[in-house]
Amino acid sequence: MIHRQIAGRFLKLLEGFSVIILTGPRQSGKTTLCKMELPHYEYYNLEDIAQREAIASAPKDFLLAHAKGLIIDEVQLLPELFSYVQVVVDEHPEYRFVLTGSNNFSLMENITQSLAGRAAVLTLLPLSLNELGGATDFSTDELLIRGGYPAVWSTPKEPSEVYANYFTTYIERDLRRLVNVKDLSSFQLFMRLLAGRIGTEFNASALSSEVGVSSVTARQWLSVLEASYVVFRLPPYYRNVGKRIVKASKLYFFDTGLVCFLLNIRDKNQIAPHPLRGKIFENMVVSEFMKRSFSTAYKPGLFFYRDSGQKEVDLIEEESFDVLKAYEIKSARHYNGSFGAGLTYFKRLYGNAVVRSTVLYDGEDELSDAAVARRNVRRFFTE
């Protein structure tokens, strides 16, 4: 069983909060984590209609009957339960409830309304390189194709089989609950086009014209994918915080295995010469930073930098206003001195605020004490 980095925080927060909300994408391992860390808690899954109806018939009595701890999966399917949880924990602060779900819209709305101040929220993303131990038996290309969903690593199935099932499940279950999609083929095309645009700025108008829907619909679909933890947007870095909000953000997926599936990349022989291989590698690195952020209490701001002169830095980590770490991401196996040009430029702009400048690449040679360091990606995330 793979140990999840978030487990320590999960158990620590449970000491101080009556309710833990564990969210994240479908099939990211939420149920497994809960059962493994809390084997003495009783477990109910609201996907089971019979269980859901039984609980709905007498919700408070059900909650009061589980003083020793309770895990409720896909809790957003019974939204009225949140109010009863509030009543019970106010009356019995020693009770402990773990509520999981894969729809962030519904969860956060109900937390704000009913459980503010009573619940701690954690997000479990697919497996990170650290959790996989670097997966040293696999090449980088194989890692990109396999991604981080636990089912890929726990079954003998080919990654494409796992992701085909995941994609179908997401479309047939979650999507129909979240938004009214009249033409599923258009949404499927939308997702495949998004996969082809990773690492680029999201342009709703251009994308909507290719799919044949309105830009309003394209933005709505993107919001659904974000709420389901399928994709995320990386905002541009500006000292003026307002500009970060209004300027276009870059688009990434939380998992490269799903990206490869959507791009019809099935094995390492297909990905090696693929024109998007560099972007898929970049996606992996940026998503690793996201996973590290979500699994720890430390949550720096993550951004990219690009100015009007097209000077770029792939990733900026803002620990505070005057503490910045800058990273350039390259899929190359061999280092080139030009890789650090954007980092050097960014350092000149922001001076001593930039405490680290690093090129993260796929090569083995490392230099950590230079003005622009170079580091192997796998070692960077697993040491």
C-alpha positions as CSV (number, residue, x, y, z in Angstrom):
1,M,0.0,0.0,0.0
2,I,1.4,3.4,-1.0
3,H,1.7,5.9,1.9
4,R,0.1,9.2,1.1
5,Q,2.0,12.3,2.1
6,I,-1.2,14.0,3.3
7,A,-1.9,11.3,5.9
8,G,-0.1,13.0,8.7
9,R,-2.0,16.3,8.2
10,F,-5.2,14.4,7.9
11,L,-4.8,12.7,11.3
12,K,-3.5,15.8,13.0
13,L,-6.4,17.9,11.8
14,L,-8.8,15.3,13.0
15,E,-7.6,15.9,16.6
16,G,-8.7,19.5,16.4
17,F,-11.7,19.5,14.1
18,S,-15.0,17.6,14.4
19,V,-15.3,17.3,10.6
20,I,-12.8,16.7,7.9
21,I,-13.8,17.3,4.3
22,L,-11.6,15.3,2.0
23,T,-12.0,16.3,-1.6
24,G,-10.1,15.6,-4.8
25,P,-10.7,14.0,-8.2
26,R,-12.6,10.8,-8.6
27,Q,-10.4,7.7,-8.1
28,S,-7.6,9.6,-6.5
29,G,-7.5,7.4,-3.4
30,K,-9.8,9.2,-0.9
31,T,-11.7,6.1,0.2
32,T,-8.5,4.1,0.5
33,L,-6.8,6.8,2.6
34,C,-9.8,7.0,5.0
35,K,-10.1,3.3,5.5
36,M,-6.4,2.8,5.9
37,E,-5.9,5.6,8.4
38,L,-9.2,5.1,10.3
39,P,-9.9,1.4,10.3
40,H,-12.2,1.7,13.4
41,Y,-14.5,4.3,11.7
42,E,-17.7,3.0,10.1
43,Y,-17.9,3.6,6.3
44,Y,-20.9,4.5,4.1
45,N,-20.9,5.4,0.4
46,L,-23.8,7.6,-0.8
47,E,-23.3,6.3,-4.4
48,D,-25.3,3.3,-3.0
49,I,-28.9,4.4,-3.4
50,A,-30.2,2.1,-0.7
51,Q,-27.7,3.5,1.8
52,R,-28.5,7.1,0.7
53,E,-32.2,6.6,1.1
54,A,-31.9,5.0,4.5
55,I,-29.7,7.8,5.8
56,A,-32.0,10.4,4.3
57,S,-35.0,9.0,6.2
58,A,-33.5,9.8,9.6
59,P,-30.3,11.7,9.2
60,K,-29.8,12.9,12.7
61,D,-30.5,9.5,14.3
62,F,-28.0,8.0,11.8
63,L,-25.2,10.5,12.8
64,L,-25.9,10.1,16.5
65,A,-25.5,6.3,16.2
66,H,-21.9,6.7,15.2
67,A,-20.1,8.2,18.1
68,K,-16.9,6.2,17.4
69,G,-16.3,7.8,14.1
70,L,-17.9,7.9,10.6
71,I,-16.7,8.1,7.0
72,I,-19.3,9.2,4.4
73,D,-18.2,9.0,0.8
74,E,-19.6,11.3,-2.0
75,V,-21.5,13.3,0.6
76,Q,-22.5,16.0,-1.9
77,L,-25.2,13.5,-3.1
78,L,-27.1,14.2,0.1
79,P,-26.6,18.0,0.6
80,E,-29.2,18.2,3.5
81,L,-26.9,16.0,5.6
82,F,-24.5,18.9,6.1
83,S,-27.0,20.8,8.3
84,Y,-27.5,17.7,10.5
85,V,-23.8,17.3,10.8
86,Q,-23.6,20.9,12.1
87,V,-26.3,20.2,14.7
88,V,-24.7,17.0,15.9
89,V,-21.1,18.3,16.3
90,D,-22.4,21.4,18.0
91,E,-24.2,19.2,20.5
92,H,-21.4,16.6,20.7
93,P,-18.0,18.2,19.8
94,E,-16.3,14.9,20.6
95,Y,-17.9,13.2,17.5
96,R,-15.8,12.9,14.4
97,F,-17.0,12.8,10.8
98,V,-14.9,12.4,7.6
99,L,-16.9,13.5,4.6
100,T,-15.5,13.0,1.1
101,G,-16.5,14.1,-2.3
102,S,-15.3,14.8,-5.9
103,N,-17.3,17.9,-6.6
104,N,-15.7,21.0,-5.1
105,F,-18.7,23.3,-6.1
106,S,-21.2,21.4,-4.0
107,L,-18.8,20.7,-1.1
108,M,-17.6,24.3,-0.6
109,E,-21.1,25.7,-0.9
110,N,-22.3,23.5,1.9
111,I,-19.3,24.0,4.1
112,T,-19.7,27.8,3.8
113,Q,-23.4,27.5,4.7
114,S,-23.3,24.9,7.4
115,L,-19.8,23.9,8.6
116,A,-17.8,27.1,8.6
117,G,-15.3,26.9,11.6
118,R,-16.2,23.3,12.3
119,A,-14.5,21.6,9.3
120,A,-11.0,21.4,7.9
121,V,-10.7,20.9,4.2
122,L,-8.0,18.7,2.5
123,T,-7.5,17.9,-1.1
124,L,-6.1,14.5,-2.3
125,L,-4.6,14.6,-5.8
126,P,-3.2,11.7,-7.8
127,L,0.0,10.1,-6.6
128,S,3.1,12.2,-6.7
129,L,6.6,11.2,-7.7
130,N,7.6,11.3,-4.0
131,E,4.8,8.9,-3.1
132,L,5.8,6.6,-6.0
133,G,9.4,6.7,-4.8
134,G,10.5,8.2,-8.1
135,A,9.3,5.0,-9.8
136,T,12.9,4.3,-10.7
137,D,12.0,1.2,-12.7
138,F,10.2,3.3,-15.2
139,S,11.5,5.8,-17.8
140,T,10.3,9.4,-17.8
141,D,8.3,8.7,-20.9
142,E,6.6,5.8,-19.2
143,L,5.8,7.9,-16.1
144,L,4.2,10.6,-18.3
145,I,1.9,7.9,-19.8
146,R,1.1,6.2,-16.6
147,G,0.4,9.4,-14.6
148,G,-0.5,9.2,-10.9
149,Y,-4.0,7.6,-10.5
150,P,-3.7,4.7,-8.0
151,A,-5.6,2.3,-10.3
152,V,-2.8,2.5,-12.8
153,W,-0.3,1.3,-10.2
154,S,-2.4,-1.2,-8.5
155,T,-3.7,-3.3,-11.4
156,P,-2.0,-5.1,-14.3
157,K,-4.2,-3.2,-16.8
158,E,-2.6,-1.0,-19.4
159,P,-2.8,2.7,-18.5
160,S,-5.0,3.4,-21.5
161,E,-7.6,0.9,-20.2
162,V,-7.7,2.6,-16.8
163,Y,-8.0,6.1,-18.3
164,A,-10.6,5.0,-20.8
165,N,-12.7,3.8,-17.8
166,Y,-12.0,7.0,-15.9
167,F,-13.0,9.2,-18.8
168,T,-16.2,7.3,-19.4
169,T,-17.1,7.3,-15.7
170,Y,-16.4,11.1,-15.5
171,I,-18.6,11.8,-18.5
172,E,-21.4,9.5,-17.5
173,R,-21.5,10.2,-13.8
174,D,-20.1,13.5,-12.7
175,L,-20.6,15.6,-15.9
176,R,-24.3,14.9,-16.1
177,R,-24.7,16.0,-12.4
178,L,-22.7,19.2,-12.8
179,V,-23.9,20.7,-16.1
180,N,-26.4,20.1,-18.8
181,V,-24.4,18.9,-21.8
182,K,-26.7,18.4,-24.8
183,D,-24.0,16.9,-27.0
184,L,-21.5,14.7,-25.2
185,S,-19.3,14.4,-28.4
186,S,-18.8,18.2,-28.3
187,F,-17.6,18.0,-24.7
188,Q,-15.3,15.1,-25.5
189,L,-13.8,17.1,-28.3
190,F,-13.4,20.0,-25.9
191,M,-11.4,17.9,-23.5
192,R,-9.2,16.6,-26.2
193,L,-8.5,20.1,-27.5
194,L,-7.7,21.2,-24.0
195,A,-5.1,18.4,-23.7
196,G,-3.5,19.7,-26.9
197,R,-3.2,23.1,-25.3
198,I,-1.5,22.3,-22.0
199,G,1.1,24.9,-21.0
200,T,-0.6,27.6,-23.1
201,E,-2.9,30.4,-22.1
202,F,-6.6,29.5,-22.1
203,N,-8.5,31.3,-24.9
204,A,-12.3,30.5,-24.6
205,S,-13.2,32.2,-27.9
206,A,-10.7,30.3,-30.0
207,L,-11.5,27.0,-28.4
208,S,-15.3,27.5,-28.5
209,S,-15.2,28.2,-32.3
210,E,-13.3,24.9,-32.9
211,V,-15.8,22.9,-30.8
212,G,-18.8,24.7,-32.2
213,V,-20.2,26.1,-28.9
214,S,-20.4,29.6,-27.4
215,S,-17.5,31.0,-25.4
216,V,-19.8,31.2,-22.4
217,T,-20.3,27.4,-22.7
218,A,-16.6,26.8,-23.0
219,R,-15.9,28.8,-19.8
220,Q,-18.7,26.9,-18.1
221,W,-17.2,23.6,-19.1
222,L,-13.8,24.6,-18.0
223,S,-15.2,25.6,-14.6
224,V,-16.7,22.1,-14.3
225,L,-13.4,20.5,-15.1
226,E,-11.7,22.7,-12.5
227,A,-14.3,21.9,-9.8
228,S,-13.8,18.2,-10.6
229,Y,-10.0,18.5,-10.2
230,V,-9.3,17.5,-13.8
231,V,-7.6,20.7,-14.9
232,F,-6.2,23.8,-13.2
233,R,-5.1,27.3,-14.3
234,L,-1.7,28.8,-13.5
235,P,-2.0,32.6,-13.2
236,P,0.6,35.1,-14.4
237,Y,3.0,36.7,-11.9
238,Y,2.6,40.4,-11.2
239,R,3.5,42.4,-8.2
240,N,0.1,44.1,-8.8
241,V,-2.2,41.4,-7.5
242,G,-5.2,42.7,-9.5
243,K,-3.4,42.0,-12.8
244,R,-3.0,38.3,-11.8
245,I,-6.8,38.1,-11.8
246,V,-7.6,39.8,-15.1
247,K,-4.7,38.4,-17.2
248,A,-4.9,35.1,-19.1
249,S,-3.8,32.0,-17.1
250,K,-2.0,28.9,-18.5
251,L,-3.9,25.6,-18.5
252,Y,-2.7,22.3,-17.1
253,F,-4.1,18.9,-16.2
254,F,-3.6,17.5,-12.7
255,D,-2.5,14.2,-14.4
256,T,-0.4,13.5,-17.4
257,G,-1.8,10.0,-17.9
258,L,-5.1,11.5,-18.7
259,V,-3.5,14.0,-21.1
260,C,-1.7,11.2,-22.9
261,F,-5.0,9.2,-23.2
262,L,-6.8,12.2,-24.6
263,L,-4.0,12.8,-27.1
264,N,-4.1,9.1,-28.1
265,I,-0.6,8.4,-26.8
266,R,-0.4,4.8,-25.7
267,D,3.2,3.8,-25.3
268,K,6.7,5.3,-24.9
269,N,7.5,4.9,-28.6
270,Q,4.6,7.2,-29.4
271,I,5.5,9.9,-26.8
272,A,9.2,10.2,-27.5
273,P,8.9,11.9,-30.9
274,H,5.5,13.6,-30.1
275,P,5.5,17.3,-30.7
276,L,3.8,17.9,-27.3
277,R,6.3,15.8,-25.3
278,G,8.0,18.9,-23.9
279,K,4.6,20.4,-22.8
280,I,3.6,17.1,-21.2
281,F,6.8,17.0,-19.3
282,E,6.2,20.6,-18.2
283,N,2.7,19.6,-17.1
284,M,4.1,16.8,-15.0
285,V,6.5,19.2,-13.2
286,V,3.9,21.9,-12.6
287,S,1.4,19.4,-11.3
288,E,4.1,18.0,-8.9
289,F,4.4,21.5,-7.4
290,M,0.6,21.5,-7.0
291,K,0.5,18.1,-5.4
292,R,3.3,19.1,-2.9
293,S,1.4,22.3,-2.1
294,F,-1.9,20.4,-1.4
295,S,-0.3,17.7,0.7
296,T,1.5,20.0,3.1
297,A,0.4,23.0,5.2
298,Y,2.9,25.1,3.2
299,K,1.0,26.7,0.3
300,P,3.0,29.1,-1.7
301,G,1.5,31.0,-4.6
302,L,2.3,29.4,-8.0
303,F,2.6,31.5,-11.1
304,F,4.3,31.8,-14.5
305,Y,6.1,34.9,-15.8
306,R,5.9,36.4,-19.2
307,D,6.4,40.1,-20.1
308,S,5.6,42.1,-23.2
309,G,9.0,41.3,-24.6
310,Q,8.2,37.6,-24.4
311,K,10.7,37.0,-21.7
312,E,9.4,33.9,-19.8
313,V,9.9,31.8,-16.7
314,D,7.8,28.6,-16.5
315,L,7.1,28.6,-12.8
316,I,7.3,31.2,-10.0
317,E,6.9,30.1,-6.4
318,E,5.9,33.0,-4.2
319,E,6.5,32.2,-0.5
320,S,5.9,35.9,0.4
321,F,6.0,39.2,-1.4
322,D,9.8,39.4,-1.1
323,V,10.7,35.6,-1.3
324,L,10.5,34.1,-4.8
325,K,11.7,30.9,-6.3
326,A,12.0,30.7,-10.1
327,Y,12.0,27.5,-12.2
328,E,12.6,26.8,-15.8
329,I,11.3,23.4,-17.0
330,K,13.1,21.5,-19.8
331,S,12.5,18.0,-21.0
332,A,16.0,17.7,-22.5
333,R,18.4,15.0,-21.3
334,H,21.4,17.3,-21.8
335,Y,21.9,20.7,-20.3
336,N,22.3,23.8,-22.4
337,G,23.5,27.1,-21.0
338,S,20.7,29.0,-22.7
339,F,18.1,27.2,-20.5
340,G,18.8,29.7,-17.7
341,A,18.4,32.9,-19.8
342,G,14.8,33.6,-18.5
343,L,15.8,33.0,-14.9
344,T,18.8,35.4,-15.2
345,Y,16.5,38.0,-16.6
346,F,13.9,37.5,-13.8
347,K,16.6,37.7,-11.2
348,R,17.7,41.1,-12.6
349,L,14.2,42.3,-12.3
350,Y,13.4,41.2,-8.8
351,G,16.9,41.2,-7.3
352,N,17.3,39.7,-3.8
353,A,13.7,38.7,-3.7
354,V,14.6,35.7,-5.9
355,V,16.2,33.3,-3.5
356,R,16.4,30.4,-5.9
357,S,16.8,30.0,-9.7
358,T,16.7,26.5,-10.9
359,V,16.4,24.6,-14.3
360,L,14.5,21.4,-13.7
361,Y,15.3,19.0,-16.5
362,D,15.4,15.3,-17.4
363,G,19.2,15.0,-17.4
364,E,21.5,13.5,-14.7
365,D,24.1,16.2,-14.2
366,E,23.3,18.5,-11.3
367,L,24.7,21.7,-10.1
368,S,23.0,23.2,-7.0
369,D,25.2,26.0,-5.9
370,A,25.4,28.1,-9.1
371,A,23.5,31.3,-9.8
372,V,21.3,29.2,-12.0
373,A,21.2,25.7,-10.6
374,R,20.3,22.6,-12.6
375,R,18.5,19.7,-11.1
376,N,17.2,16.3,-12.2
377,V,13.4,16.5,-11.8
378,R,12.9,13.1,-10.1
379,R,15.6,13.7,-7.5
380,F,14.2,17.2,-6.9
381,F,10.8,15.9,-5.9
382,T,11.9,12.7,-4.1
383,E,14.8,13.8,-1.9
